[in-house]
Amino acid sequence: MTQQSHFLPFDTLQQVPRGNGIVNYLIATRKVGASAMHTGISKLPVGISAPRHSHNSEEQVTVLEGTVKIKLGDREAICQRFDSTFISAGVEHELVNVGTDTAYVLVVYGSPDVNRTFATTGETVGIGSEGDRFLG
């Protein structure tokens, strides 16, 4: 494999609209040479939820700005700037912006080939695919 290294200024990141005003900004993906991770920043408007779902990979979430209620299984916590979570593959979780401003969270997956399974439908889709949308 060819070695890769990139500077990735925020204003140059690929933006993926996810529905309900949620936008993902892609950082380390296969497109830039990532072979062991998938990372990005998600923008959550006030009052909006990334609804309950799980992944086929471990995930770490860190709140960069805002106030986000994060539900992990049957537990939940109000998380603020620099608060983080670790989520094992298969654990259902949900993020809700409960603050008064737009929230931004850094998301790190332990695989570049991440799927999302929506809790309400059981549908499994690839991260960033056309089916990977949060509709209200």
N, CA, C and O atoms as a GROMACS GRO file, in nm:
protein
  544
    1MET      N    1   0.084  -0.118   0.000
    1MET     CA    2   0.000   0.000   0.000
    1MET      C    3   0.089   0.125   0.000
    1MET      O    4   0.192   0.128   0.066
    2THR      N    5   0.049   0.223  -0.072
    2THR     CA    6   0.120   0.350  -0.079
    2THR      C    7   0.097   0.429   0.048
    2THR      O    8  -0.015   0.438   0.097
    3GLN      N    9   0.204   0.487   0.102
    3GLN     CA   10   0.189   0.570   0.221
    3GLN      C   11   0.118   0.699   0.183
    3GLN      O   12   0.142   0.755   0.076
    4GLN      N   13   0.031   0.746   0.271
    4GLN     CA   14  -0.049   0.866   0.248
    4GLN      C   15  -0.031   0.963   0.364
    4GLN      O   16  -0.014   0.920   0.479
    5SER      N   17  -0.037   1.090   0.336
    5SER     CA   18  -0.047   1.193   0.439
    5SER      C   19  -0.107   1.316   0.373
    5SER      O   20  -0.071   1.352   0.261
    6HIS      N   21  -0.198   1.380   0.445
    6HIS     CA   22  -0.271   1.493   0.388
    6HIS      C   23  -0.300   1.597   0.496
    6HIS      O   24  -0.324   1.562   0.612
    7PHE      N   25  -0.296   1.723   0.460
    7PHE     CA   26  -0.356   1.829   0.540
    7PHE      C   27  -0.500   1.840   0.491
    7PHE      O   28  -0.524   1.845   0.371
    8LEU      N   29  -0.595   1.844   0.584
    8LEU     CA   30  -0.736   1.844   0.547
    8LEU      C   31  -0.808   1.961   0.615
    8LEU      O   32  -0.880   1.940   0.713
    9PRO      N   33  -0.790   2.084   0.564
    9PRO     CA   34  -0.859   2.199   0.624
    9PRO      C   35  -1.011   2.178   0.623
    9PRO      O   36  -1.067   2.125   0.527
   10PHE      N   37  -1.075   2.220   0.730
   10PHE     CA   38  -1.219   2.198   0.745
   10PHE      C   39  -1.298   2.246   0.624
   10PHE      O   40  -1.389   2.178   0.578
   11ASP      N   41  -1.263   2.364   0.572
   11ASP     CA   42  -1.342   2.420   0.461
   11ASP      C   43  -1.321   2.348   0.328
   11ASP      O   44  -1.386   2.382   0.229
   12THR      N   45  -1.231   2.248   0.325
   12THR     CA   46  -1.211   2.171   0.203
   12THR      C   47  -1.270   2.030   0.215
   12THR      O   48  -1.268   1.954   0.117
   13LEU      N   49  -1.321   1.993   0.332
   13LEU     CA   50  -1.372   1.857   0.352
   13LEU      C   51  -1.499   1.834   0.270
   13LEU      O   52  -1.582   1.924   0.254
   14GLN      N   53  -1.514   1.711   0.219
   14GLN     CA   54  -1.635   1.673   0.148
   14GLN      C   55  -1.752   1.676   0.246
   14GLN      O   56  -1.743   1.621   0.356
   15GLN      N   57  -1.861   1.741   0.205
   15GLN     CA   58  -1.981   1.750   0.289
   15GLN      C   59  -2.086   1.652   0.237
   15GLN      O   60  -2.113   1.645   0.116
   16VAL      N   61  -2.145   1.575   0.329
   16VAL     CA   62  -2.249   1.479   0.294
   16VAL      C   63  -2.376   1.515   0.372
   16VAL      O   64  -2.383   1.489   0.492
   17PRO      N   65  -2.477   1.575   0.306
   17PRO     CA   66  -2.604   1.604   0.374
   17PRO      C   67  -2.672   1.472   0.413
   17PRO      O   68  -2.682   1.381   0.331
   18ARG      N   69  -2.719   1.464   0.538
   18ARG     CA   70  -2.775   1.339   0.589
   18ARG      C   71  -2.924   1.345   0.613
   18ARG      O   72  -2.985   1.245   0.650
   19GLY      N   73  -2.986   1.463   0.592
   19GLY     CA   74  -3.128   1.480   0.622
   19GLY      C   75  -3.146   1.552   0.754
   19GLY      O   76  -3.059   1.544   0.841
   20ASN      N   77  -3.257   1.622   0.769
   20ASN     CA   78  -3.290   1.699   0.890
   20ASN      C   79  -3.184   1.803   0.925
   20ASN      O   80  -3.172   1.842   1.041
   21GLY      N   81  -3.107   1.847   0.826
   21GLY     CA   82  -3.004   1.948   0.850
   21GLY      C   83  -2.872   1.893   0.900
   21GLY      O   84  -2.776   1.968   0.919
   22ILE      N   85  -2.865   1.761   0.922
   22ILE     CA   86  -2.739   1.700   0.965
   22ILE      C   87  -2.645   1.693   0.845
   22ILE      O   88  -2.684   1.652   0.736
   23VAL      N   89  -2.520   1.735   0.867
   23VAL     CA   90  -2.418   1.729   0.763
   23VAL      C   91  -2.296   1.658   0.819
   23VAL      O   92  -2.252   1.687   0.931
   24ASN      N   93  -2.240   1.566   0.742
   24ASN     CA   94  -2.114   1.501   0.779
   24ASN      C   95  -2.003   1.560   0.694
   24ASN      O   96  -2.018   1.580   0.574
   25TYR      N   97  -1.890   1.589   0.759
   25TYR     CA   98  -1.770   1.638   0.693
   25TYR      C   99  -1.668   1.526   0.702
   25TYR      O  100  -1.621   1.493   0.810
   26LEU      N  101  -1.634   1.466   0.587
   26LEU     CA  102  -1.549   1.348   0.586
   26LEU      C  103  -1.402   1.385   0.604
   26LEU      O  104  -1.354   1.479   0.540
   27ILE      N  105  -1.333   1.312   0.690
   27ILE     CA  106  -1.191   1.337   0.715
   27ILE      C  107  -1.110   1.218   0.663
   27ILE      O  108  -1.069   1.219   0.547
   28ALA      N  109  -1.087   1.117   0.745
   28ALA     CA  110  -1.008   1.001   0.704
   28ALA      C  111  -1.102   0.894   0.649
   28ALA      O  112  -1.178   0.832   0.723
   29THR      N  113  -1.095   0.875   0.519
   29THR     CA  114  -1.178   0.776   0.450
   29THR      C  115  -1.090   0.701   0.350
   29THR      O  116  -0.974   0.738   0.330
   30ARG      N  117  -1.144   0.600   0.290
   30ARG     CA  118  -1.068   0.528   0.186
   30ARG      C  119  -1.023   0.624   0.076
   30ARG      O  120  -0.916   0.606   0.017
   31LYS      N  121  -1.105   0.727   0.049
   31LYS     CA  122  -1.074   0.822  -0.058
   31LYS      C  123  -0.940   0.893  -0.036
   31LYS      O  124  -0.871   0.927  -0.132
   32VAL      N  125  -0.901   0.915   0.091
   32VAL     CA  126  -0.772   0.980   0.119
   32VAL      C  127  -0.665   0.879   0.162
   32VAL      O  128  -0.556   0.918   0.203
   33GLY      N  129  -0.697   0.750   0.152
   33GLY     CA  130  -0.598   0.648   0.181
   33GLY      C  131  -0.611   0.578   0.314
   33GLY      O  132  -0.525   0.497   0.349
   34ALA      N  133  -0.717   0.605   0.391
   34ALA     CA  134  -0.734   0.538   0.520
   34ALA      C  135  -0.762   0.389   0.498
   34ALA      O  136  -0.846   0.352   0.416
   35SER      N  137  -0.691   0.306   0.572
   35SER     CA  138  -0.709   0.161   0.558
   35SER      C  139  -0.755   0.095   0.687
   35SER      O  140  -0.789  -0.023   0.687
   36ALA      N  141  -0.758   0.171   0.799
   36ALA     CA  142  -0.795   0.110   0.927
   36ALA      C  143  -0.893   0.196   1.006
   36ALA      O  144  -0.918   0.167   1.123
   37MET      N  145  -0.948   0.302   0.945
   37MET     CA  146  -1.041   0.390   1.018
   37MET      C  147  -1.128   0.466   0.920
   37MET      O  148  -1.102   0.469   0.800
   38HIS      N  149  -1.232   0.526   0.973
   38HIS     CA  150  -1.318   0.618   0.899
   38HIS      C  151  -1.354   0.727   1.000
   38HIS      O  152  -1.408   0.697   1.107
   39THR      N  153  -1.324   0.854   0.968
   39THR     CA  154  -1.351   0.962   1.062
   39THR      C  155  -1.421   1.077   0.993
   39THR      O  156  -1.416   1.092   0.871
   40GLY      N  157  -1.487   1.158   1.074
   40GLY     CA  158  -1.553   1.276   1.022
   40GLY      C  159  -1.606   1.362   1.136
   40GLY      O  160  -1.599   1.325   1.253
   41ILE      N  161  -1.659   1.476   1.097
   41ILE     CA  162  -1.725   1.567   1.190
   41ILE      C  163  -1.870   1.576   1.148
   41ILE      O  164  -1.899   1.598   1.030
   42SER      N  165  -1.961   1.559   1.242
   42SER     CA  166  -2.103   1.571   1.214
   42SER      C  167  -2.157   1.699   1.274
   42SER      O  168  -2.128   1.733   1.389
   43LYS      N  169  -2.236   1.770   1.195
   43LYS     CA  170  -2.304   1.893   1.237
   43LYS      C  171  -2.448   1.858   1.268
   43LYS      O  172  -2.520   1.805   1.183
   44LEU      N  173  -2.491   1.889   1.393
   44LEU     CA  174  -2.629   1.860   1.436
   44LEU      C  175  -2.699   1.991   1.469
   44LEU      O  176  -2.659   2.060   1.562
   45PRO      N  177  -2.804   2.027   1.395
   45PRO     CA  178  -2.881   2.146   1.428
   45PRO      C  179  -2.952   2.130   1.563
   45PRO      O  180  -2.971   2.019   1.611
   46VAL      N  181  -2.991   2.240   1.623
   46VAL     CA  182  -3.062   2.241   1.751
   46VAL      C  183  -3.188   2.155   1.742
   46VAL      O  184  -3.266   2.167   1.648
   47GLY      N  185  -3.206   2.069   1.842
   47GLY     CA  186  -3.325   1.986   1.852
   47GLY      C  187  -3.327   1.864   1.762
   47GLY      O  188  -3.424   1.787   1.765
   48ILE      N  189  -3.224   1.844   1.684
   48ILE     CA  190  -3.222   1.734   1.586
   48ILE      C  191  -3.148   1.614   1.643
   48ILE      O  192  -3.053   1.627   1.721
   49SER      N  193  -3.194   1.495   1.602
   49SER     CA  194  -3.139   1.369   1.650
   49SER      C  195  -3.078   1.289   1.535
   49SER      O  196  -3.134   1.286   1.425
   50ALA      N  197  -2.965   1.226   1.561
   50ALA     CA  198  -2.918   1.115   1.477
   50ALA      C  199  -2.982   0.994   1.543
   50ALA      O  200  -2.931   0.944   1.644
   51PRO      N  201  -3.094   0.944   1.487
   51PRO     CA  202  -3.176   0.846   1.557
   51PRO      C  203  -3.104   0.715   1.590
   51PRO      O  204  -2.998   0.684   1.535
   52ARG      N  205  -3.165   0.640   1.679
   52ARG     CA  206  -3.108   0.517   1.736
   52ARG      C  207  -3.062   0.423   1.624
   52ARG      O  208  -3.136   0.390   1.531
   53HIS      N  209  -2.934   0.381   1.638
   53HIS     CA  210  -2.874   0.294   1.538
   53HIS      C  211  -2.753   0.223   1.600
   53HIS      O  212  -2.714   0.253   1.713
   54SER      N  213  -2.696   0.131   1.526
   54SER     CA  214  -2.573   0.063   1.568
   54SER      C  215  -2.482   0.048   1.446
   54SER      O  216  -2.524   0.074   1.333
   55HIS      N  217  -2.358   0.006   1.471
   55HIS     CA  218  -2.260  -0.011   1.364
   55HIS      C  219  -2.193  -0.147   1.374
   55HIS      O  220  -2.203  -0.215   1.477
   56ASN      N  221  -2.127  -0.185   1.268
   56ASN     CA  222  -2.048  -0.310   1.265
   56ASN      C  223  -1.904  -0.285   1.308
   56ASN      O  224  -1.818  -0.370   1.288
   57SER      N  225  -1.878  -0.168   1.366
   57SER     CA  226  -1.743  -0.128   1.404
   57SER      C  227  -1.748  -0.053   1.538
   57SER      O  228  -1.851   0.002   1.576
   58GLU      N  229  -1.636  -0.053   1.607
   58GLU     CA  230  -1.624   0.033   1.725
   58GLU      C  231  -1.634   0.178   1.682
   58GLU      O  232  -1.602   0.213   1.568
   59GLU      N  233  -1.678   0.263   1.775
   59GLU     CA  234  -1.694   0.406   1.745
   59GLU      C  235  -1.657   0.489   1.866
   59GLU      O  236  -1.686   0.452   1.980
   60GLN      N  237  -1.592   0.600   1.840
   60GLN     CA  238  -1.562   0.698   1.944
   60GLN      C  239  -1.623   0.830   1.898
   60GLN      O  240  -1.605   0.871   1.784
   61VAL      N  241  -1.695   0.897   1.988
   61VAL     CA  242  -1.758   1.026   1.958
   61VAL      C  243  -1.707   1.128   2.060
   61VAL      O  244  -1.706   1.100   2.180
   62THR      N  245  -1.665   1.244   2.013
   62THR     CA  246  -1.624   1.354   2.099
   62THR      C  247  -1.700   1.480   2.058
   62THR      O  248  -1.700   1.518   1.941
   63VAL      N  249  -1.765   1.543   2.155
   63VAL     CA  250  -1.836   1.668   2.129
   63VAL      C  251  -1.731   1.779   2.115
   63VAL      O  252  -1.650   1.800   2.205
   64LEU      N  253  -1.733   1.848   2.002
   64LEU     CA  254  -1.640   1.959   1.978
   64LEU      C  255  -1.702   2.092   2.016
   64LEU      O  256  -1.636   2.180   2.072
   65GLU      N  257  -1.832   2.108   1.986
   65GLU     CA  258  -1.908   2.228   2.021
   65GLU      C  259  -2.051   2.188   2.049
   65GLU      O  260  -2.104   2.096   1.987
   66GLY      N  261  -2.114   2.258   2.144
   66GLY     CA  262  -2.255   2.236   2.170
   66GLY      C  263  -2.281   2.142   2.288
   66GLY      O  264  -2.190   2.105   2.361
   67THR      N  265  -2.408   2.107   2.302
   67THR     CA  266  -2.454   2.018   2.409
   67THR      C  267  -2.535   1.906   2.345
   67THR      O  268  -2.637   1.931   2.281
   68VAL      N  269  -2.488   1.784   2.363
   68VAL     CA  270  -2.548   1.669   2.297
   68VAL      C  271  -2.585   1.564   2.400
   68VAL      O  272  -2.501   1.522   2.481
   69LYS      N  273  -2.711   1.520   2.397
   69LYS     CA  274  -2.751   1.406   2.480
   69LYS      C  275  -2.717   1.281   2.400
   69LYS      O  276  -2.764   1.262   2.287
   70ILE      N  277  -2.634   1.197   2.460
   70ILE     CA  278  -2.593   1.074   2.394
   70ILE      C  279  -2.651   0.957   2.472
   70ILE      O  280  -2.628   0.942   2.593
   71LYS      N  281  -2.727   0.874   2.401
   71LYS     CA  282  -2.786   0.755   2.460
   71LYS      C  283  -2.704   0.635   2.414
   71LYS      O  284  -2.683   0.615   2.294
   72LEU      N  285  -2.658   0.556   2.510
   72LEU     CA  286  -2.581   0.434   2.484
   72LEU      C  287  -2.658   0.318   2.545
   72LEU      O  288  -2.662   0.304   2.667
   73GLY      N  289  -2.718   0.236   2.461
   73GLY     CA  290  -2.802   0.129   2.514
   73GLY      C  291  -2.914   0.189   2.595
   73GLY      O  292  -2.993   0.267   2.543
   74ASP      N  293  -2.923   0.153   2.726
   74ASP     CA  294  -3.029   0.206   2.812
   74ASP      C  295  -2.979   0.318   2.903
   74ASP      O  296  -3.048   0.357   2.997
   75ARG      N  297  -2.858   0.371   2.876
   75ARG     CA  298  -2.803   0.481   2.955
   75ARG      C  299  -2.795   0.606   2.869
   75ARG      O  300  -2.790   0.598   2.746
   76GLU      N  301  -2.793   0.723   2.934
   76GLU     CA  302  -2.775   0.847   2.860
   76GLU      C  303  -2.702   0.949   2.946
   76GLU      O  304  -2.705   0.943   3.069
   77ALA      N  305  -2.637   1.042   2.878
   77ALA     CA  306  -2.565   1.149   2.947
   77ALA      C  307  -2.570   1.274   2.860
   77ALA      O  308  -2.574   1.266   2.737
   78ILE      N  309  -2.569   1.388   2.925
   78ILE     CA  310  -2.557   1.516   2.856
   78ILE      C  311  -2.407   1.543   2.842
   78ILE      O  312  -2.335   1.553   2.941
   79CYS      N  313  -2.362   1.555   2.718
   79CYS     CA  314  -2.220   1.572   2.690
   79CYS      C  315  -2.195   1.711   2.632
   79CYS      O  316  -2.272   1.761   2.550
   80GLN      N  317  -2.086   1.771   2.677
   80GLN     CA  318  -2.048   1.903   2.629
   80GLN      C  319  -1.906   1.898   2.574
   80GLN      O  320  -1.848   1.790   2.562
   81ARG      N  321  -1.853   2.012   2.542
   81ARG     CA  322  -1.725   2.023   2.474
   81ARG      C  323  -1.619   1.929   2.533
   81ARG      O  324  -1.592   1.930   2.653
   82PHE      N  325  -1.563   1.849   2.446
   82PHE     CA  326  -1.456   1.753   2.473
   82PHE      C  327  -1.500   1.629   2.550
   82PHE      O  328  -1.417   1.541   2.574
   83ASP      N  329  -1.627   1.618   2.589
   83ASP     CA  330  -1.676   1.492   2.647
   83ASP      C  331  -1.678   1.388   2.535
   83ASP      O  332  -1.711   1.419   2.420
   84SER      N  333  -1.644   1.264   2.569
   84SER     CA  334  -1.631   1.158   2.469
   84SER      C  335  -1.704   1.032   2.511
   84SER      O  336  -1.738   1.013   2.628
   85THR      N  337  -1.727   0.946   2.412
   85THR     CA  338  -1.784   0.813   2.436
   85THR      C  339  -1.700   0.710   2.363
   85THR      O  340  -1.629   0.742   2.267
   86PHE      N  341  -1.708   0.586   2.409
   86PHE     CA  342  -1.659   0.471   2.335
   86PHE      C  343  -1.776   0.377   2.321
   86PHE      O  344  -1.845   0.349   2.419
   87ILE      N  345  -1.801   0.328   2.199
   87ILE     CA  346  -1.916   0.243   2.172
   87ILE      C  347  -1.868   0.119   2.098
   87ILE      O  348  -1.810   0.129   1.990
   88SER      N  349  -1.892   0.002   2.156
   88SER     CA  350  -1.856  -0.124   2.089
   88SER      C  351  -1.948  -0.147   1.970
   88SER      O  352  -2.060  -0.096   1.965
   89ALA      N  353  -1.900  -0.225   1.875
   89ALA     CA  354  -1.984  -0.265   1.761
   89ALA      C  355  -2.111  -0.331   1.813
   89ALA      O  356  -2.108  -0.408   1.909
   90GLY      N  357  -2.223  -0.299   1.749
   90GLY     CA  358  -2.351  -0.360   1.784
   90GLY      C  359  -2.430  -0.290   1.892
   90GLY      O  360  -2.546  -0.325   1.914
   91VAL      N  361  -2.372  -0.191   1.962
   91VAL     CA  362  -2.443  -0.120   2.068
   91VAL      C  363  -2.529  -0.009   2.006
   91VAL      O  364  -2.479   0.078   1.936
   92GLU      N  365  -2.658  -0.014   2.033
   92GLU     CA  366  -2.747   0.091   1.982
   92GLU      C  367  -2.721   0.221   2.056
   92GLU      O  368  -2.700   0.223   2.177
   93HIS      N  369  -2.722   0.330   1.980
   93HIS     CA  370  -2.697   0.462   2.038
   93HIS      C  371  -2.770   0.569   1.957
   93HIS      O  372  -2.814   0.546   1.844
   94GLU      N  373  -2.780   0.688   2.018
   94GLU     CA  374  -2.849   0.802   1.956
   94GLU      C  375  -2.784   0.929   2.007
   94GLU      O  376  -2.742   0.937   2.123
   95LEU      N  377  -2.776   1.030   1.920
   95LEU     CA  378  -2.723   1.161   1.957
   95LEU      C  379  -2.832   1.264   1.930
   95LEU      O  380  -2.893   1.264   1.823
   96VAL      N  381  -2.856   1.352   2.028
   96VAL     CA  382  -2.958   1.456   2.014
   96VAL      C  383  -2.897   1.589   2.058
   96VAL      O  384  -2.842   1.600   2.167
   97ASN      N  385  -2.907   1.691   1.972
   97ASN     CA  386  -2.859   1.824   2.010
   97ASN      C  387  -2.963   1.886   2.102
   97ASN      O  388  -3.070   1.927   2.056
   98VAL      N  389  -2.933   1.892   2.232
   98VAL     CA  390  -3.026   1.948   2.331
   98VAL      C  391  -2.985   2.090   2.372
   98VAL      O  392  -3.042   2.146   2.466
   99GLY      N  393  -2.887   2.146   2.304
   99GLY     CA  394  -2.838   2.280   2.336
   99GLY      C  395  -2.914   2.389   2.262
   99GLY      O  396  -3.019   2.365   2.202
  100THR      N  397  -2.859   2.510   2.268
  100THR     CA  398  -2.920   2.626   2.204
  100THR      C  399  -2.846   2.669   2.079
  100THR      O  400  -2.885   2.765   2.012
  101ASP      N  401  -2.737   2.598   2.045
  101ASP     CA  402  -2.657   2.628   1.927
  101ASP      C  403  -2.629   2.499   1.850
  101ASP      O  404  -2.646   2.389   1.902
  102THR      N  405  -2.588   2.515   1.726
  102THR     CA  406  -2.548   2.400   1.645
  102THR      C  407  -2.437   2.324   1.717
  102THR      O  408  -2.347   2.384   1.775
  103ALA      N  409  -2.446   2.193   1.713
  103ALA     CA  410  -2.344   2.108   1.775
  103ALA      C  411  -2.258   2.043   1.667
  103ALA      O  412  -2.305   2.013   1.558
  104TYR      N  413  -2.131   2.023   1.700
  104TYR     CA  414  -2.038   1.952   1.613
  104TYR      C  415  -1.974   1.840   1.693
  104TYR      O  416  -1.927   1.862   1.805
  105VAL      N  417  -1.972   1.719   1.636
  105VAL     CA  418  -1.911   1.605   1.703
  105VAL      C  419  -1.811   1.538   1.610
  105VAL      O  420  -1.837   1.522   1.490
  106LEU      N  421  -1.697   1.499   1.665
  106LEU     CA  422  -1.598   1.422   1.593
  106LEU      C  423  -1.633   1.275   1.610
  106LEU      O  424  -1.655   1.228   1.722
  107VAL      N  425  -1.638   1.202   1.499
  107VAL     CA  426  -1.673   1.060   1.502
  107VAL      C  427  -1.557   0.980   1.442
  107VAL      O  428  -1.510   1.010   1.332
  108VAL      N  429  -1.512   0.879   1.516
  108VAL     CA  430  -1.402   0.793   1.471
  108VAL      C  431  -1.451   0.649   1.474
  108VAL      O  432  -1.492   0.599   1.579
  109TYR      N  433  -1.448   0.583   1.360
  109TYR     CA  434  -1.484   0.441   1.350
  109TYR      C  435  -1.357   0.358   1.335
  109TYR      O  436  -1.259   0.404   1.276
  110GLY      N  437  -1.357   0.238   1.389
  110GLY     CA  438  -1.241   0.151   1.386
  110GLY      C  439  -1.228   0.069   1.259
  110GLY      O  440  -1.154  -0.030   1.256
  111SER      N  441  -1.297   0.109   1.154
  111SER     CA  442  -1.290   0.041   1.025
  111SER      C  443  -1.326   0.140   0.915
  111SER      O  444  -1.410   0.228   0.937
  112PRO      N  445  -1.266   0.128   0.798
  112PRO     CA  446  -1.306   0.214   0.688
  112PRO      C  447  -1.434   0.165   0.620
  112PRO      O  448  -1.492   0.236   0.538
  113ASP      N  449  -1.477   0.045   0.654
  113ASP     CA  450  -1.596  -0.015   0.593
  113ASP      C  451  -1.708  -0.026   0.696
  113ASP      O  452  -1.738  -0.135   0.746
  114VAL      N  453  -1.768   0.087   0.728
  114VAL     CA  454  -1.866   0.094   0.836
  114VAL      C  455  -2.008   0.086   0.779
  114VAL      O  456  -2.041   0.148   0.678
  115ASN      N  457  -2.090   0.007   0.846
  115ASN     CA  458  -2.233   0.000   0.817
  115ASN      C  459  -2.310   0.061   0.933
  115ASN      O  460  -2.261   0.068   1.046
  116ARG      N  461  -2.433   0.106   0.903
  116ARG     CA  462  -2.524   0.155   1.005
  116ARG      C  463  -2.652   0.071   0.997
  116ARG      O  464  -2.706   0.051   0.888
  117THR      N  465  -2.698   0.023   1.112
  117THR     CA  466  -2.826  -0.047   1.119
  117THR      C  467  -2.922   0.039   1.199
  117THR      O  468  -2.900   0.065   1.317
  118PHE      N  469  -3.030   0.082   1.134
  118PHE     CA  470  -3.130   0.167   1.199
  118PHE      C  471  -3.217   0.082   1.291
  118PHE      O  472  -3.270  -0.021   1.249
  119ALA      N  473  -3.231   0.125   1.416
  119ALA     CA  474  -3.305   0.047   1.516
  119ALA      C  475  -3.453   0.034   1.481
  119ALA      O  476  -3.513  -0.071   1.505
  120THR      N  477  -3.512   0.138   1.424
  120THR     CA  478  -3.656   0.134   1.398
  120THR      C  479  -3.694   0.041   1.284
  120THR      O  480  -3.803  -0.016   1.285
  121THR      N  481  -3.606   0.025   1.185
  121THR     CA  482  -3.640  -0.056   1.068
  121THR      C  483  -3.557  -0.183   1.056
  121THR      O  484  -3.598  -0.277   0.987
  122GLY      N  485  -3.442  -0.188   1.123
  122GLY     CA  486  -3.352  -0.301   1.108
  122GLY      C  487  -3.272  -0.297   0.978
  122GLY      O  488  -3.194  -0.388   0.951
  123GLU      N  489  -3.292  -0.192   0.898
  123GLU     CA  490  -3.221  -0.179   0.770
  123GLU      C  491  -3.074  -0.148   0.795
  123GLU      O  492  -3.041  -0.064   0.879
  124THR      N  493  -2.985  -0.216   0.722
  124THR     CA  494  -2.842  -0.192   0.730
  124THR      C  495  -2.795  -0.129   0.600
  124THR      O  496  -2.824  -0.179   0.492
  125VAL      N  497  -2.722  -0.017   0.613
  125VAL     CA  498  -2.673   0.057   0.497
  125VAL      C  499  -2.526   0.092   0.520
  125VAL      O  500  -2.479   0.096   0.633
  126GLY      N  501  -2.455   0.119   0.414
  126GLY     CA  502  -2.317   0.166   0.424
  126GLY      C  503  -2.314   0.311   0.468
  126GLY      O  504  -2.398   0.390   0.426
  127ILE      N  505  -2.218   0.346   0.554
  127ILE     CA  506  -2.202   0.485   0.597
  127ILE      C  507  -2.184   0.573   0.474
  127ILE      O  508  -2.100   0.544   0.388
  128GLY      N  509  -2.261   0.680   0.466
  128GLY     CA  510  -2.249   0.776   0.357
  128GLY      C  511  -2.318   0.736   0.229
  128GLY      O  512  -2.315   0.811   0.131
  129SER      N  513  -2.381   0.618   0.227
  129SER     CA  514  -2.452   0.574   0.106
  129SER      C  515  -2.585   0.651   0.092
  129SER      O  516  -2.625   0.724   0.183
  130GLU      N  517  -2.649   0.634  -0.020
  130GLU     CA  518  -2.778   0.701  -0.043
  130GLU      C  519  -2.882   0.661   0.063
  130GLU      O  520  -2.967   0.743   0.099
  131GLY      N  521  -2.876   0.539   0.112
  131GLY     CA  522  -2.970   0.495   0.214
  131GLY      C  523  -2.939   0.542   0.354
  131GLY      O  524  -3.020   0.525   0.445
  132ASP      N  525  -2.822   0.602   0.372
  132ASP     CA  526  -2.777   0.646   0.504
  132ASP      C  527  -2.827   0.789   0.529
  132ASP      O  528  -2.749   0.884   0.528
  133ARG      N  529  -2.957   0.801   0.552
  133ARG     CA  530  -3.020   0.932   0.571
  133ARG      C  531  -3.104   0.932   0.697
  133ARG      O  532  -3.168   0.832   0.731
  134PHE      N  533  -3.104   1.046   0.767
  134PHE     CA  534  -3.185   1.062   0.887
  134PHE      C  535  -3.305   1.148   0.849
  134PHE      O  536  -3.293   1.270   0.836
  135LEU      N  537  -3.419   1.086   0.832
  135LEU     CA  538  -3.538   1.158   0.790
  135LEU      C  539  -3.632   1.179   0.907
  135LEU      O  540  -3.647   1.092   0.992
  136GLY      N  541  -3.695   1.295   0.910
  136GLY     CA  542  -3.783   1.330   1.022
  136GLY      C  543  -3.923   1.284   1.005
  136GLY      O  544  -4.007   1.307   1.092
   0.00000   0.00000   0.00000
